[in-house]
């Protein structure tokens, strides 16, 4: 899964104590990206917004 490129596989497998904090920080970054994209409706912005939302959902599954 692509999530292992952002969060190390061993970190997830070992349920590292810092995992929740690290994942929450990643989610905040993606939410920040979404807010900076604003309400623009170009094809590229919509694609980036969708990608960010997908990654947020995958990250939430980890915590």
PyMOL Python script that loads the backbone (N, CA, C, O; Angstrom):
from pymol import cmd

cmd.read_pdbstr("""\
ATOM      1  N   UNK A   1       0.838  -1.186   0.000  1.00  0.00           N
ATOM      2  CA  UNK A   1       0.000   0.000   0.000  1.00  0.00           C
ATOM      3  C   UNK A   1       0.884   1.251   0.000  1.00  0.00           C
ATOM      4  O   UNK A   1       1.973   1.243   0.574  1.00  0.00           O
ATOM      5  N   UNK A   2       0.423   2.302  -0.632  1.00  0.00           N
ATOM      6  CA  UNK A   2       1.191   3.545  -0.728  1.00  0.00           C
ATOM      7  C   UNK A   2       1.381   4.238   0.609  1.00  0.00           C
ATOM      8  O   UNK A   2       2.260   5.088   0.748  1.00  0.00           O
ATOM      9  N   UNK A   3       0.575   3.888   1.581  1.00  0.00           N
ATOM     10  CA  UNK A   3       0.674   4.542   2.890  1.00  0.00           C
ATOM     11  C   UNK A   3       2.036   4.265   3.541  1.00  0.00           C
ATOM     12  O   UNK A   3       2.510   5.046   4.366  1.00  0.00           O
ATOM     13  N   UNK A   4       2.659   3.137   3.155  1.00  0.00           N
ATOM     14  CA  UNK A   4       3.963   2.794   3.719  1.00  0.00           C
ATOM     15  C   UNK A   4       5.063   3.741   3.251  1.00  0.00           C
ATOM     16  O   UNK A   4       6.130   3.800   3.862  1.00  0.00           O
ATOM     17  N   UNK A   5       4.811   4.485   2.170  1.00  0.00           N
ATOM     18  CA  UNK A   5       5.790   5.478   1.731  1.00  0.00           C
ATOM     19  C   UNK A   5       5.777   6.698   2.646  1.00  0.00           C
ATOM     20  O   UNK A   5       6.776   7.410   2.756  1.00  0.00           O
ATOM     21  N   UNK A   6       4.660   6.931   3.293  1.00  0.00           N
ATOM     22  CA  UNK A   6       4.547   8.083   4.198  1.00  0.00           C
ATOM     23  C   UNK A   6       4.810   7.692   5.643  1.00  0.00           C
ATOM     24  O   UNK A   6       5.451   8.427   6.394  1.00  0.00           O
ATOM     25  N   UNK A   7       4.315   6.544   6.015  1.00  0.00           N
ATOM     26  CA  UNK A   7       4.482   6.037   7.376  1.00  0.00           C
ATOM     27  C   UNK A   7       5.227   4.717   7.247  1.00  0.00           C
ATOM     28  O   UNK A   7       4.759   3.807   6.563  1.00  0.00           O
ATOM     29  N   UNK A   8       6.361   4.605   7.884  1.00  0.00           N
ATOM     30  CA  UNK A   8       7.151   3.387   7.772  1.00  0.00           C
ATOM     31  C   UNK A   8       6.372   2.141   8.181  1.00  0.00           C
ATOM     32  O   UNK A   8       5.616   2.150   9.152  1.00  0.00           O
ATOM     33  N   UNK A   9       6.575   1.075   7.419  1.00  0.00           N
ATOM     34  CA  UNK A   9       5.864  -0.181   7.669  1.00  0.00           C
ATOM     35  C   UNK A   9       6.149  -0.703   9.081  1.00  0.00           C
ATOM     36  O   UNK A   9       5.244  -1.174   9.769  1.00  0.00           O
ATOM     37  N   UNK A  10       7.401  -0.615   9.501  1.00  0.00           N
ATOM     38  CA  UNK A  10       7.774  -1.099  10.838  1.00  0.00           C
ATOM     39  C   UNK A  10       7.106  -0.271  11.936  1.00  0.00           C
ATOM     40  O   UNK A  10       6.716  -0.809  12.972  1.00  0.00           O
ATOM     41  N   UNK A  11       6.976   1.019  11.709  1.00  0.00           N
ATOM     42  CA  UNK A  11       6.315   1.897  12.673  1.00  0.00           C
ATOM     43  C   UNK A  11       4.877   1.431  12.891  1.00  0.00           C
ATOM     44  O   UNK A  11       4.380   1.411  14.017  1.00  0.00           O
ATOM     45  N   UNK A  12       4.222   1.058  11.798  1.00  0.00           N
ATOM     46  CA  UNK A  12       2.838   0.588  11.872  1.00  0.00           C
ATOM     47  C   UNK A  12       2.773  -0.795  12.503  1.00  0.00           C
ATOM     48  O   UNK A  12       1.963  -1.037  13.398  1.00  0.00           O
ATOM     49  N   UNK A  13       3.625  -1.703  12.038  1.00  0.00           N
ATOM     50  CA  UNK A  13       3.606  -3.079  12.540  1.00  0.00           C
ATOM     51  C   UNK A  13       3.913  -3.143  14.030  1.00  0.00           C
ATOM     52  O   UNK A  13       3.317  -3.940  14.755  1.00  0.00           O
ATOM     53  N   UNK A  14       4.831  -2.315  14.483  1.00  0.00           N
ATOM     54  CA  UNK A  14       5.241  -2.336  15.890  1.00  0.00           C
ATOM     55  C   UNK A  14       4.334  -1.503  16.783  1.00  0.00           C
ATOM     56  O   UNK A  14       4.530  -1.454  17.998  1.00  0.00           O
ATOM     57  N   UNK A  15       3.330  -0.839  16.180  1.00  0.00           N
ATOM     58  CA  UNK A  15       2.422   0.029  16.943  1.00  0.00           C
ATOM     59  C   UNK A  15       3.228   0.972  17.836  1.00  0.00           C
ATOM     60  O   UNK A  15       2.976   1.093  19.035  1.00  0.00           O
ATOM     61  N   UNK A  16       4.196   1.630  17.219  1.00  0.00           N
ATOM     62  CA  UNK A  16       5.083   2.543  17.930  1.00  0.00           C
ATOM     63  C   UNK A  16       4.274   3.579  18.705  1.00  0.00           C
ATOM     64  O   UNK A  16       3.220   4.021  18.246  1.00  0.00           O
ATOM     65  N   UNK A  17       4.762   3.960  19.870  1.00  0.00           N
ATOM     66  CA  UNK A  17       4.035   4.903  20.728  1.00  0.00           C
ATOM     67  C   UNK A  17       3.908   6.289  20.093  1.00  0.00           C
ATOM     68  O   UNK A  17       3.024   7.059  20.469  1.00  0.00           O
ATOM     69  N   UNK A  18       4.764   6.606  19.155  1.00  0.00           N
ATOM     70  CA  UNK A  18       4.708   7.903  18.487  1.00  0.00           C
ATOM     71  C   UNK A  18       3.847   7.879  17.226  1.00  0.00           C
ATOM     72  O   UNK A  18       3.683   8.905  16.565  1.00  0.00           O
ATOM     73  N   UNK A  19       3.304   6.723  16.896  1.00  0.00           N
ATOM     74  CA  UNK A  19       2.531   6.573  15.665  1.00  0.00           C
ATOM     75  C   UNK A  19       1.342   7.522  15.614  1.00  0.00           C
ATOM     76  O   UNK A  19       1.134   8.191  14.602  1.00  0.00           O
ATOM     77  N   UNK A  20       0.565   7.590  16.678  1.00  0.00           N
ATOM     78  CA  UNK A  20      -0.640   8.422  16.686  1.00  0.00           C
ATOM     79  C   UNK A  20      -0.279   9.888  16.475  1.00  0.00           C
ATOM     80  O   UNK A  20      -0.898  10.573  15.662  1.00  0.00           O
ATOM     81  N   UNK A  21       0.713  10.364  17.199  1.00  0.00           N
ATOM     82  CA  UNK A  21       1.135  11.762  17.070  1.00  0.00           C
ATOM     83  C   UNK A  21       1.642  12.050  15.654  1.00  0.00           C
ATOM     84  O   UNK A  21       1.329  13.092  15.078  1.00  0.00           O
ATOM     85  N   UNK A  22       2.413  11.136  15.106  1.00  0.00           N
ATOM     86  CA  UNK A  22       2.971  11.296  13.768  1.00  0.00           C
ATOM     87  C   UNK A  22       1.867  11.329  12.715  1.00  0.00           C
ATOM     88  O   UNK A  22       1.891  12.159  11.807  1.00  0.00           O
ATOM     89  N   UNK A  23       0.899  10.421  12.841  1.00  0.00           N
ATOM     90  CA  UNK A  23      -0.212  10.352  11.891  1.00  0.00           C
ATOM     91  C   UNK A  23      -1.078  11.603  12.002  1.00  0.00           C
ATOM     92  O   UNK A  23      -1.490  12.159  10.984  1.00  0.00           O
ATOM     93  N   UNK A  24      -1.356  12.047  13.212  1.00  0.00           N
ATOM     94  CA  UNK A  24      -2.162  13.258  13.392  1.00  0.00           C
ATOM     95  C   UNK A  24      -1.480  14.467  12.758  1.00  0.00           C
ATOM     96  O   UNK A  24      -2.147  15.334  12.193  1.00  0.00           O
ATOM     97  N   UNK A  25      -0.157  14.526  12.851  1.00  0.00           N
ATOM     98  CA  UNK A  25       0.595  15.615  12.230  1.00  0.00           C
ATOM     99  C   UNK A  25       0.453  15.562  10.706  1.00  0.00           C
ATOM    100  O   UNK A  25       0.283  16.597  10.061  1.00  0.00           O
ATOM    101  N   UNK A  26       0.520  14.363  10.135  1.00  0.00           N
ATOM    102  CA  UNK A  26       0.342  14.195   8.686  1.00  0.00           C
ATOM    103  C   UNK A  26      -1.059  14.630   8.265  1.00  0.00           C
ATOM    104  O   UNK A  26      -1.224  15.285   7.236  1.00  0.00           O
ATOM    105  N   UNK A  27      -2.063  14.269   9.053  1.00  0.00           N
ATOM    106  CA  UNK A  27      -3.451  14.642   8.743  1.00  0.00           C
ATOM    107  C   UNK A  27      -3.597  16.160   8.753  1.00  0.00           C
ATOM    108  O   UNK A  27      -4.259  16.727   7.884  1.00  0.00           O
ATOM    109  N   UNK A  28      -2.980  16.821   9.732  1.00  0.00           N
ATOM    110  CA  UNK A  28      -3.033  18.287   9.797  1.00  0.00           C
ATOM    111  C   UNK A  28      -2.414  18.906   8.549  1.00  0.00           C
ATOM    112  O   UNK A  28      -2.934  19.885   8.014  1.00  0.00           O
ATOM    113  N   UNK A  29      -1.309  18.339   8.090  1.00  0.00           N
ATOM    114  CA  UNK A  29      -0.652  18.862   6.892  1.00  0.00           C
ATOM    115  C   UNK A  29      -1.557  18.729   5.672  1.00  0.00           C
ATOM    116  O   UNK A  29      -1.649  19.653   4.863  1.00  0.00           O
ATOM    117  N   UNK A  30      -2.225  17.586   5.535  1.00  0.00           N
ATOM    118  CA  UNK A  30      -3.132  17.397   4.401  1.00  0.00           C
ATOM    119  C   UNK A  30      -4.344  18.322   4.501  1.00  0.00           C
ATOM    120  O   UNK A  30      -4.806  18.849   3.489  1.00  0.00           O
ATOM    121  N   UNK A  31      -4.854  18.521   5.703  1.00  0.00           N
ATOM    122  CA  UNK A  31      -5.968  19.462   5.873  1.00  0.00           C
ATOM    123  C   UNK A  31      -5.541  20.883   5.520  1.00  0.00           C
ATOM    124  O   UNK A  31      -6.321  21.650   4.957  1.00  0.00           O
ATOM    125  N   UNK A  32      -4.304  21.226   5.852  1.00  0.00           N
ATOM    126  CA  UNK A  32      -3.766  22.539   5.503  1.00  0.00           C
ATOM    127  C   UNK A  32      -3.682  22.696   3.981  1.00  0.00           C
ATOM    128  O   UNK A  32      -4.008  23.755   3.445  1.00  0.00           O
ATOM    129  N   UNK A  33      -3.252  21.656   3.302  1.00  0.00           N
ATOM    130  CA  UNK A  33      -3.190  21.685   1.837  1.00  0.00           C
ATOM    131  C   UNK A  33      -4.579  21.902   1.257  1.00  0.00           C
ATOM    132  O   UNK A  33      -4.763  22.719   0.355  1.00  0.00           O
ATOM    133  N   UNK A  34      -5.554  21.168   1.779  1.00  0.00           N
ATOM    134  CA  UNK A  34      -6.931  21.293   1.289  1.00  0.00           C
ATOM    135  C   UNK A  34      -7.449  22.712   1.494  1.00  0.00           C
ATOM    136  O   UNK A  34      -8.080  23.280   0.603  1.00  0.00           O
ATOM    137  N   UNK A  35      -7.185  23.283   2.661  1.00  0.00           N
ATOM    138  CA  UNK A  35      -7.682  24.639   2.923  1.00  0.00           C
ATOM    139  C   UNK A  35      -7.002  25.669   2.022  1.00  0.00           C
ATOM    140  O   UNK A  35      -7.634  26.646   1.620  1.00  0.00           O
ATOM    141  N   UNK A  36      -5.732  25.466   1.704  1.00  0.00           N
ATOM    142  CA  UNK A  36      -5.028  26.397   0.819  1.00  0.00           C
ATOM    143  C   UNK A  36      -5.510  26.286  -0.624  1.00  0.00           C
ATOM    144  O   UNK A  36      -5.399  27.244  -1.389  1.00  0.00           O
ATOM    145  N   UNK A  37      -6.040  25.129  -0.998  1.00  0.00           N
ATOM    146  CA  UNK A  37      -6.581  24.976  -2.348  1.00  0.00           C
ATOM    147  C   UNK A  37      -7.856  25.790  -2.525  1.00  0.00           C
ATOM    148  O   UNK A  37      -8.218  26.171  -3.639  1.00  0.00           O
ATOM    149  N   UNK A  38      -8.521  26.046  -1.423  1.00  0.00           N
ATOM    150  CA  UNK A  38      -9.719  26.876  -1.456  1.00  0.00           C
ATOM    151  C   UNK A  38     -10.863  26.240  -2.217  1.00  0.00           C
ATOM    152  O   UNK A  38     -10.974  25.016  -2.288  1.00  0.00           O
ATOM    153  N   UNK A  39     -11.701  27.071  -2.776  1.00  0.00           N
ATOM    154  CA  UNK A  39     -12.891  26.605  -3.487  1.00  0.00           C
ATOM    155  C   UNK A  39     -12.693  26.570  -4.994  1.00  0.00           C
ATOM    156  O   UNK A  39     -13.663  26.553  -5.751  1.00  0.00           O
ATOM    157  N   UNK A  40     -11.463  26.560  -5.421  1.00  0.00           N
ATOM    158  CA  UNK A  40     -11.190  26.509  -6.856  1.00  0.00           C
ATOM    159  C   UNK A  40     -11.670  25.171  -7.409  1.00  0.00           C
ATOM    160  O   UNK A  40     -11.566  24.140  -6.745  1.00  0.00           O
ATOM    161  N   UNK A  41     -12.190  25.201  -8.617  1.00  0.00           N
ATOM    162  CA  UNK A  41     -12.743  23.982  -9.193  1.00  0.00           C
ATOM    163  C   UNK A  41     -12.062  23.574 -10.492  1.00  0.00           C
ATOM    164  O   UNK A  41     -12.700  23.014 -11.384  1.00  0.00           O
ATOM    165  N   UNK A  42     -10.774  23.852 -10.597  1.00  0.00           N
ATOM    166  CA  UNK A  42     -10.065  23.384 -11.782  1.00  0.00           C
ATOM    167  C   UNK A  42      -9.823  21.886 -11.641  1.00  0.00           C
ATOM    168  O   UNK A  42      -9.881  21.338 -10.540  1.00  0.00           O
ATOM    169  N   UNK A  43      -9.556  21.243 -12.745  1.00  0.00           N
ATOM    170  CA  UNK A  43      -9.353  19.800 -12.732  1.00  0.00           C
ATOM    171  C   UNK A  43      -8.191  19.403 -11.820  1.00  0.00           C
ATOM    172  O   UNK A  43      -8.287  18.432 -11.070  1.00  0.00           O
ATOM    173  N   UNK A  44      -7.100  20.158 -11.889  1.00  0.00           N
ATOM    174  CA  UNK A  44      -5.921  19.855 -11.081  1.00  0.00           C
ATOM    175  C   UNK A  44      -6.203  20.017  -9.588  1.00  0.00           C
ATOM    176  O   UNK A  44      -5.773  19.194  -8.780  1.00  0.00           O
ATOM    177  N   UNK A  45      -6.914  21.063  -9.227  1.00  0.00           N
ATOM    178  CA  UNK A  45      -7.237  21.308  -7.818  1.00  0.00           C
ATOM    179  C   UNK A  45      -8.157  20.216  -7.290  1.00  0.00           C
ATOM    180  O   UNK A  45      -7.967  19.726  -6.177  1.00  0.00           O
ATOM    181  N   UNK A  46      -9.141  19.839  -8.075  1.00  0.00           N
ATOM    182  CA  UNK A  46     -10.062  18.777  -7.660  1.00  0.00           C
ATOM    183  C   UNK A  46      -9.295  17.475  -7.455  1.00  0.00           C
ATOM    184  O   UNK A  46      -9.544  16.758  -6.486  1.00  0.00           O
ATOM    185  N   UNK A  47      -8.368  17.163  -8.353  1.00  0.00           N
ATOM    186  CA  UNK A  47      -7.571  15.940  -8.235  1.00  0.00           C
ATOM    187  C   UNK A  47      -6.710  15.976  -6.975  1.00  0.00           C
ATOM    188  O   UNK A  47      -6.619  14.979  -6.257  1.00  0.00           O
ATOM    189  N   UNK A  48      -6.081  17.115  -6.703  1.00  0.00           N
ATOM    190  CA  UNK A  48      -5.239  17.236  -5.508  1.00  0.00           C
ATOM    191  C   UNK A  48      -6.073  17.142  -4.240  1.00  0.00           C
ATOM    192  O   UNK A  48      -5.661  16.514  -3.266  1.00  0.00           O
ATOM    193  N   UNK A  49      -7.243  17.765  -4.252  1.00  0.00           N
ATOM    194  CA  UNK A  49      -8.130  17.709  -3.090  1.00  0.00           C
ATOM    195  C   UNK A  49      -8.579  16.267  -2.834  1.00  0.00           C
ATOM    196  O   UNK A  49      -8.592  15.810  -1.691  1.00  0.00           O
ATOM    197  N   UNK A  50      -8.943  15.561  -3.895  1.00  0.00           N
ATOM    198  CA  UNK A  50      -9.369  14.167  -3.752  1.00  0.00           C
ATOM    199  C   UNK A  50      -8.238  13.292  -3.237  1.00  0.00           C
ATOM    200  O   UNK A  50      -8.455  12.432  -2.383  1.00  0.00           O
ATOM    201  N   UNK A  51      -7.033  13.505  -3.749  1.00  0.00           N
ATOM    202  CA  UNK A  51      -5.879  12.740  -3.299  1.00  0.00           C
ATOM    203  C   UNK A  51      -5.605  12.995  -1.819  1.00  0.00           C
ATOM    204  O   UNK A  51      -5.346  12.060  -1.061  1.00  0.00           O
ATOM    205  N   UNK A  52      -5.663  14.248  -1.414  1.00  0.00           N
ATOM    206  CA  UNK A  52      -5.436  14.589  -0.008  1.00  0.00           C
ATOM    207  C   UNK A  52      -6.498  13.951   0.879  1.00  0.00           C
ATOM    208  O   UNK A  52      -6.179  13.438   1.952  1.00  0.00           O
ATOM    209  N   UNK A  53      -7.753  13.976   0.446  1.00  0.00           N
ATOM    210  CA  UNK A  53      -8.828  13.356   1.230  1.00  0.00           C
ATOM    211  C   UNK A  53      -8.652  11.847   1.329  1.00  0.00           C
ATOM    212  O   UNK A  53      -8.911  11.264   2.382  1.00  0.00           O
ATOM    213  N   UNK A  54      -8.217  11.207   0.249  1.00  0.00           N
ATOM    214  CA  UNK A  54      -7.971   9.762   0.278  1.00  0.00           C
ATOM    215  C   UNK A  54      -6.862   9.425   1.266  1.00  0.00           C
ATOM    216  O   UNK A  54      -6.970   8.464   2.028  1.00  0.00           O
ATOM    217  N   UNK A  55      -5.800  10.217   1.249  1.00  0.00           N
ATOM    218  CA  UNK A  55      -4.684   9.959   2.165  1.00  0.00           C
ATOM    219  C   UNK A  55      -5.089  10.186   3.611  1.00  0.00           C
ATOM    220  O   UNK A  55      -4.659   9.453   4.501  1.00  0.00           O
ATOM    221  N   UNK A  56      -5.910  11.195   3.848  1.00  0.00           N
ATOM    222  CA  UNK A  56      -6.399  11.443   5.203  1.00  0.00           C
ATOM    223  C   UNK A  56      -7.188  10.234   5.694  1.00  0.00           C
ATOM    224  O   UNK A  56      -7.012   9.802   6.833  1.00  0.00           O
ATOM    225  N   UNK A  57      -8.048   9.691   4.853  1.00  0.00           N
ATOM    226  CA  UNK A  57      -8.847   8.523   5.246  1.00  0.00           C
ATOM    227  C   UNK A  57      -7.955   7.327   5.556  1.00  0.00           C
ATOM    228  O   UNK A  57      -8.193   6.619   6.534  1.00  0.00           O
ATOM    229  N   UNK A  58      -6.935   7.095   4.740  1.00  0.00           N
ATOM    230  CA  UNK A  58      -6.013   5.984   4.995  1.00  0.00           C
ATOM    231  C   UNK A  58      -5.247   6.199   6.293  1.00  0.00           C
ATOM    232  O   UNK A  58      -5.023   5.257   7.053  1.00  0.00           O
ATOM    233  N   UNK A  59      -4.846   7.439   6.543  1.00  0.00           N
ATOM    234  CA  UNK A  59      -4.120   7.733   7.775  1.00  0.00           C
ATOM    235  C   UNK A  59      -5.013   7.541   8.996  1.00  0.00           C
ATOM    236  O   UNK A  59      -4.552   7.048  10.026  1.00  0.00           O
ATOM    237  N   UNK A  60      -6.277   7.923   8.894  1.00  0.00           N
ATOM    238  CA  UNK A  60      -7.207   7.764  10.018  1.00  0.00           C
ATOM    239  C   UNK A  60      -7.415   6.296  10.363  1.00  0.00           C
ATOM    240  O   UNK A  60      -7.675   5.963  11.519  1.00  0.00           O
ATOM    241  N   UNK A  61      -7.304   5.419   9.375  1.00  0.00           N
ATOM    242  CA  UNK A  61      -7.451   3.986   9.629  1.00  0.00           C
ATOM    243  C   UNK A  61      -6.335   3.460  10.529  1.00  0.00           C
ATOM    244  O   UNK A  61      -6.503   2.433  11.188  1.00  0.00           O
ATOM    245  N   UNK A  62      -5.211   4.148  10.561  1.00  0.00           N
ATOM    246  CA  UNK A  62      -4.063   3.692  11.346  1.00  0.00           C
ATOM    247  C   UNK A  62      -4.181   4.030  12.823  1.00  0.00           C
ATOM    248  O   UNK A  62      -3.514   3.419  13.658  1.00  0.00           O
ATOM    249  N   UNK A  63      -5.039   5.016  13.153  1.00  0.00           N
ATOM    250  CA  UNK A  63      -5.131   5.416  14.567  1.00  0.00           C
ATOM    251  C   UNK A  63      -6.454   5.034  15.171  1.00  0.00           C
ATOM    252  O   UNK A  63      -6.693   5.298  16.349  1.00  0.00           O
TER     253      UNK A  63
END
""", "prot")
cmd.dss("prot")
cmd.show_as("cartoon", "prot")
cmd.util.cbc("prot")
cmd.orient("prot")
